């Protein structure tokens, strides 16, 4: 932002709200976390009279296996501690970028503490002039960002003009951070042939058919990274499938098996995750690593999530500054005609803003 713009505006009270999934902080929290997850109509699109008892049943059946997985990470999810580090880094970056503003960074988790409703009350007490919702999902989906935005609108009763970043799939800092981490991980292969597998959390195909831009945005992120690095052996795959519906594919296990048949190793990149949590620390690091060993996919390496990489934090700070100049919901880092523009109706408003 130019010095002229900085000095010409009044100081602002800005609340930045980082939104994410959340995760249980201990064994006793696993079941209620799972219930909150599966009772979200964005996850199970059934009437509440059917969805709620179904969510109770699913959370009861999955409690023990989920507790076992979280036990491998010390008993709970590291997602909140990771997000607190990102919030602190972003707060520092925003203070440097806009020293005249009084900016506070809050965290609102969708399915476990700090829950959206509690954060909404804390933000209202701050009495901001502007509220910027910044999902920690680079790619928009109705199952993630849309659910968080809806929950916030229902919960927040305080002051301030609302701004929201719907997505930032090819933001410069995100791509730079991903590329740097991939290069570092590929160096560990020490010249052995590897295929870069960009692994994103899957969603049912029917959501994409209905207009969800998630797949297009994942592909946009990958295309930007591939172009930046000049990669020649790579693939997109999807992990964490649940339920009987047909999900986006190929599945990450299938991609690992194919790499083994092709006689190459794998560098697995959690391309849709910006923090370490159960999908990275258990699914990628343990379950899929064991599969890779079984099918002869070696070496099997995994890049870290972007976390507090300086380039990524800079991208988040730029997203906040850009959002403050745009009322409503808009994308960050998207060129016109970007990965939402072809859609008839992007749920995040991207096709209007792009």
ZIQUI-V775712 format. One record per run of one state. SS is the DSSP state (~ for helix, > for strand, _ for the rest). FROM is the first residue (numbers start at 1). TO is the last residue. Records with the same first field share a line. If there is no record, write none. Layout:
SS=FROM-TO  FROM-TO
This chain:
_=1-2  9-12  21-28  39-47  72-78  98-101  110-114  127-129  136-144  156-160  166-171  188-193  202-203  210-213  230-233  240-246  248-250  262-264  271-277  296-299  303-309  325-327  331-349  354-354
~=3-8  29-38  48-71  79-97  116-126  145-155  172-187  205-209  214-229  252-261  278-295  310-324  350-353
>=13-20  102-109  115-115  130-135  161-165  194-201  204-204  234-239  247-247  251-251  265-270  300-302  328-330
